[in-house]
């Protein structure tokens, strides 16, 4: 018979009721270095900002970057500090620009993405979902190079610029009129009219 495989993200979404693939992106600042040796008693200390759903995943991404960029393996290194970074203004909408590098079928490409969110972690989550849908890029194949908060005058993407107007209106064309409980019925003789032209 056919077998069904359940991934970790799918199992988490089934238990918590959240959307698949989202387990809460968190922002960490990790400090580490290589072990002191006789040749180098004071090795250089590196600090990186990493995104992951928990500290274990974040440390794994940290050692991946240390191995590729600084030639320091996890076996020969140590983590000095793991600090979680929280958003200062989580109720203010901001325009984020994310510069990333990802691996695809044709090689390694550099991409700049723009997203609109209230937190940097939310913008990074949007980036992972966008890269998975448009480029079929996996989580481990994406490396975030840098993130910045853009002022409205520097935004370039149309899907972000459409919300930068002074007065943005969203017309609600189809609405259902609420009725009192005594006037509600299980069956209706006619279909309800939800289209109201010109009403605010």
N, C-alpha and C positions, 0 to 999 in steps of 0.2 A: 504494500500500500504506500500511499504518499506520506511523506514526513513533513511536519511543520516545525520550523526553527523560529524561536523567539529571541530577539536580541535584547540587550540590556536596556536600551532606550524604550523599546516597545513594552518590556515588562514593567519599567518604571511608570510609563504612561498609563498602563492598565491598572496599576495599584493606586496611583495618585489622581487619575482622571484628567491629567494635563495632556496637551498636544504631543504627538510623538516627536522624539528628537530633542525635546527641551527639558533639561533637568536643572535649569537655573545657572546661567553663565555668571561667573564671579571674577572679580578683578583682584589680582595678587601682585605683590611686589616681593620678589625673592632675591636674596643675597647669598652668594656662594663663592667658593674658590677651590683651588687644588690643595691637596694635603701638603704641609711643609716637608721639605726634604733637606738633605745636607747641601745640595747645590743651591736650592732656593728656599731659604728659611722663612722668608716673608713673601709668599705668592700674592699675585695681584687679585684683588677682590672685585667681583663683577655683580652688578645689580641689574635686574631685568623686570619689566612688567609683563605678566603673563595672564591669559584668560583661560579659565577652565571651570568645570562644574564643581570641583572640590580641590583641596590642597594637594592631593595625591596626583591628580591629572596635571595640575599646574607645575608641580615639581618635575614630572615627566617631560613636559614641554620645555622647561628650563634646561634640563640636561641635554635635550636634543639640540637646542641652540648652542649650548656650551661645547658640545661635541663637534658641531659643524663649523662654528665661528672661531672658537678659542682653543680648540684641540684639547679639551679637558673632558675626560670620561667620568661617568658617575662612580666607577670603582676607585678612581684616583682623586675624587673630590668630596667636598662636604658642603652642606647647606648651613649657612650661618643664621639666617632669619627668613621667616615666611610671614608676611604681613598682608592682611586683606585691606583693600582700599574701597571706601564707600563714596558714593556720589555726594557732593556738597549741597547741590540744589536739585533734589530728585523730583521737584514739582514744576520745573521750568523746562519748556521745550527748547531744544538746542539742535543745531545743524552740525552733524559729525562727518568728518572726512577720514576715511580709513585707507591707508596705504598698505597693501599686502602683496605677498608673493605666493603663488600656488603652482602645483605641478599638474600638467594636463598631458594628453596624448602626444602633443607636438613638442613638449619640453616644459621649461620653467618660464612663467610669465609674471610680470609686475602689473598690478591693477590698482586703480584708485576709485573708491566707491564713496558715495554720499548717502547718508541716511538721516532721518529726522526722528528724534526720540528724546525722552526725558532723562535717560541715563546712558552712560557709555556702554554698560553691559547690554542694555536693550539694543543699542545700535550694532554691537558685535554679534548679537543673536540674529538680527536681521541680515547681517552680512553672511553668516554661515548658511542661513536658509536660502539666500539669494544665490550664493555660489553653488550650493548643492542643486538648485533647480536649473540655473542657466548653464553651468559648466560641468555639472556632475562631479564637483570637487569634494573630496572627503575631508573630514575634520583634521586628520593628521597630515594632509597634503597642503594645508593653508598655514602660512606664517605671517603674522601681523608685524609689519615693520614700524608703523607709527600711526598715531591718531591725533587729530586736531579738531578744535571747535571753530567752525567757519562763521564769520559774520554774514548777514544776508547778501551783501554786495559781492561776495566771493563765491557764492554757490553757482554751479554750472549745470547740474542735472535738472531736466524739466520736471521730474516727479517731485523734486524738493522745492523748486522755484514757484510752483503753483500754489504753495501754502504761504508764501512770503508777502502776499498783499496785505495792505493795512486792514481791510475788512473782507474777510473770507466768509462766504455764505454757502450753506449746504441746504438746498431745497429738499423738503420732505414731501414727495409727490403722492405717496401711497400710505395712508394712515387709516387706522380703524377707530371709529368713534366709540368711546367707552359708554356703556349703558349701565343703568342701575340693575341690581341683581333681580328685581321683580319684573323687569322688562326683557330679560334675557330668555332665550328659548333654545332648545336643543336643535330644532329644525326650523328652517326659514323657507318662505315661499319663493323669495328671490335672492339672488346673489348680493352680498354686501358691496356697496360702491366705496372704493378706497381711493379713487382718483379725484383730487380736488384742485382744479386749475385756478391759480391766482390767489389761493388762500395762504396765509402765513401761520 
